[in-house]
């Protein structure tokens, strides 16, 4: 008896009607990739917290436990601590690069661009693993390239400031990065401290504006 004839018999079950639901290999593969990405993101977040809390020598097993996965899952994504730290550092530099590009676009003038750039670092202080934040030195060519692009973007902002007479010519990208790193050191959430950092930022930016103003700009102010 065919499936169609069974379905036409009174009282017969119709469970055979229509195609049976199936999961294709492609669907399963996509779901596995999504699971892997979720696991990796959870591991990286846990690792960032652990590095800030326990330092660069934090045991891999502790990171896995903090992420709620077994050590095997961690090692499938990152074969050793060095690979994990390198990924954390690279992603942090990519985030800093995104910050400086956003500041370039949103700032109304070079000083405002620098304010937005450093303010973002203050807000993200506990999300970044960078050499000046206690992170490892960078050795990966790809990460070194991202860092170089950060420096070039800051230099573009400074060059605009120098050309407009707003910023003195002796301020370097390294100055901006070092000062920003001082204000953005990892620490427990502390709104009063964040407010203090932003007041220090205001003072620093006022200093590089006022103390290095061009003669024409100073004359305009005095007039």
C-alpha positions as CSV (number, residue, x, y, z in Angstrom):
1,X,0.0,0.0,0.0
2,X,1.4,3.4,-0.9
3,X,1.7,6.3,1.5
4,X,-1.0,8.2,-0.4
5,X,-3.5,5.3,0.0
6,X,-2.7,5.0,3.7
7,X,-3.5,8.7,4.1
8,X,-6.9,8.2,2.4
9,X,-8.1,5.4,4.7
10,X,-10.5,6.6,7.4
11,X,-8.8,6.8,10.7
12,X,-5.4,6.2,9.3
13,X,-2.6,8.3,10.6
14,X,-1.5,11.2,8.4
15,X,2.0,11.3,9.8
16,X,3.4,10.2,6.4
17,X,1.9,13.1,4.5
18,X,4.4,15.6,3.1
19,X,8.2,15.5,3.2
20,X,9.9,14.5,6.4
21,X,11.8,17.4,8.0
22,X,15.5,17.1,7.5
23,X,18.7,19.0,8.5
24,X,21.1,19.4,5.6
25,X,24.8,19.0,6.1
26,X,25.1,22.7,5.2
27,X,22.8,23.7,8.0
28,X,24.7,21.6,10.5
29,X,28.0,23.1,9.4
30,X,26.7,26.6,9.8
31,X,25.4,25.9,13.2
32,X,28.7,24.3,14.2
33,X,30.5,27.4,13.0
34,X,28.2,29.7,15.0
35,X,28.8,27.5,18.1
36,X,32.5,27.8,17.5
37,X,32.4,31.5,17.2
38,X,30.3,31.8,20.3
39,X,32.8,29.7,22.2
40,X,35.7,31.7,20.9
41,X,34.1,35.0,21.9
42,X,33.4,33.7,25.4
43,X,37.0,32.5,25.7
44,X,38.4,35.8,24.6
45,X,36.2,37.8,27.0
46,X,37.2,35.4,29.9
47,X,40.8,35.6,28.9
48,X,40.8,39.4,28.9
49,X,39.3,39.5,32.4
50,X,41.8,36.8,33.6
51,X,44.8,38.6,32.2
52,X,43.8,41.8,33.9
53,X,43.2,40.0,37.1
54,X,46.1,37.5,37.3
55,X,48.7,38.7,34.7
56,X,50.1,37.2,31.6
57,X,51.0,33.8,33.3
58,X,47.3,33.1,34.2
59,X,46.8,29.3,33.8
60,X,44.9,28.2,30.7
61,X,42.7,26.0,32.8
62,X,41.5,28.9,34.8
63,X,40.6,30.8,31.7
64,X,38.6,27.8,30.4
65,X,36.8,27.5,33.8
66,X,36.0,31.2,33.8
67,X,34.5,30.8,30.3
68,X,32.5,27.8,31.4
69,X,34.1,25.3,29.0
70,X,36.5,22.5,29.3
71,X,40.3,22.9,28.6
72,X,39.9,20.9,25.4
73,X,37.6,23.5,24.0
74,X,40.1,26.2,24.8
75,X,43.0,24.4,23.3
76,X,41.0,23.7,20.1
77,X,40.8,27.4,19.6
78,X,44.2,28.4,20.9
79,X,47.0,25.8,21.1
80,X,49.0,27.6,23.8
81,X,49.0,30.7,26.0
82,X,51.1,32.7,23.5
83,X,48.6,32.2,20.7
84,X,45.8,33.3,23.0
85,X,47.6,36.4,24.1
86,X,48.6,37.2,20.5
87,X,44.9,37.1,19.5
88,X,43.9,39.3,22.4
89,X,46.5,41.9,21.5
90,X,45.7,41.8,17.8
91,X,42.0,42.3,18.4
92,X,42.8,45.2,20.9
93,X,44.9,47.0,18.3
94,X,42.1,46.5,15.7
95,X,39.7,48.1,18.2
96,X,42.0,51.0,18.8
97,X,42.3,51.5,15.0
98,X,38.5,51.6,14.7
99,X,38.4,54.1,17.5
100,X,40.9,56.5,15.8
101,X,39.1,56.2,12.5
102,X,35.8,57.0,14.2
103,X,37.3,60.0,15.9
104,X,38.7,61.2,12.6
105,X,35.2,61.1,11.1
106,X,33.3,62.5,14.1
107,X,35.6,65.2,15.5
108,X,34.9,68.8,14.5
109,X,38.5,69.8,14.8
110,X,41.8,68.0,15.6
111,X,41.6,68.6,19.3
112,X,38.1,67.1,19.4
113,X,39.4,64.1,17.4
114,X,42.0,63.4,20.0
115,X,39.5,63.8,22.8
116,X,37.2,61.3,21.2
117,X,40.0,58.9,20.6
118,X,41.3,58.9,24.1
119,X,37.8,59.0,25.6
120,X,37.0,55.7,23.8
121,X,40.1,54.1,25.3
122,X,39.0,55.2,28.8
123,X,35.6,53.7,28.2
124,X,37.2,50.4,26.9
125,X,39.9,50.2,29.6
126,X,38.8,46.7,30.7
127,X,38.3,45.4,27.2
128,X,41.9,46.0,25.8
129,X,45.0,43.9,26.2
130,X,47.9,46.1,25.0
131,X,51.6,46.3,25.7
132,X,51.2,49.6,27.6
133,X,48.2,48.1,29.5
134,X,50.3,45.2,30.8
135,X,49.8,43.1,27.8
136,X,52.6,41.1,26.0
137,X,55.0,42.7,23.5
138,X,53.8,42.3,19.9
139,X,55.7,40.2,17.4
140,X,53.1,39.3,14.8
141,X,53.6,41.2,11.5
142,X,49.9,41.6,11.1
143,X,49.6,43.2,14.5
144,X,52.6,45.4,13.9
145,X,50.9,46.6,10.7
146,X,47.7,47.5,12.6
147,X,49.8,49.4,15.2
148,X,51.5,51.3,12.4
149,X,48.2,52.3,10.9
150,X,47.1,53.6,14.3
151,X,50.2,55.8,14.5
152,X,49.6,57.1,10.9
153,X,46.0,58.0,11.7
154,X,47.0,59.9,14.8
155,X,49.7,61.7,12.8
156,X,47.1,62.7,10.3
157,X,45.1,64.3,13.1
158,X,48.2,66.0,14.5
159,X,49.2,67.3,11.1
160,X,45.8,68.9,10.7
161,X,46.2,70.5,14.0
162,X,49.7,71.9,13.2
163,X,48.5,73.2,9.8
164,X,45.6,75.0,11.5
165,X,47.8,76.4,14.3
166,X,45.9,74.6,16.9
167,X,48.5,72.1,18.0
168,X,52.3,72.5,18.3
169,X,54.6,70.6,16.0
170,X,56.5,68.8,18.8
171,X,53.5,66.6,19.8
172,X,53.9,63.1,18.4
173,X,51.6,60.1,18.0
174,X,53.7,58.4,20.7
175,X,52.8,61.2,23.1
176,X,49.1,60.7,22.5
177,X,49.2,57.0,22.8
178,X,51.3,57.0,26.0
179,X,49.1,59.6,27.6
180,X,45.9,57.8,26.6
181,X,47.3,54.5,27.9
182,X,48.0,56.2,31.3
183,X,44.4,57.2,31.6
184,X,43.0,53.9,30.3
185,X,44.8,51.4,32.6
186,X,42.5,48.4,33.5
187,X,40.8,48.7,36.8
188,X,37.5,47.8,38.5
189,X,34.6,50.0,37.3
190,X,34.9,53.3,39.0
191,X,32.9,56.3,37.7
192,X,34.6,58.9,39.9
193,X,38.0,57.7,38.6
194,X,36.7,57.8,35.0
195,X,35.6,61.4,35.6
196,X,39.0,62.3,37.0
197,X,40.6,60.8,33.9
198,X,38.4,62.9,31.6
199,X,39.3,66.0,33.6
200,X,43.0,65.2,33.1
201,X,42.3,64.7,29.4
202,X,40.7,68.1,29.2
203,X,43.8,69.6,30.9
204,X,46.2,67.8,28.6
205,X,44.4,68.9,25.4
206,X,44.1,72.4,26.7
207,X,47.8,72.4,27.3
208,X,48.8,71.3,23.8
209,X,46.4,73.8,22.4
210,X,47.3,76.9,24.5
211,X,51.0,76.4,25.2
212,X,51.9,75.7,21.5
213,X,49.6,78.1,19.8
214,X,51.0,79.9,16.8
215,X,51.8,83.6,17.1
216,X,48.9,84.5,14.9
217,X,46.5,82.5,17.0
218,X,47.9,84.1,20.2
219,X,47.6,87.6,18.8
220,X,44.1,86.9,17.8
221,X,43.3,85.8,21.3
222,X,44.9,88.8,22.9
223,X,43.2,91.2,20.5
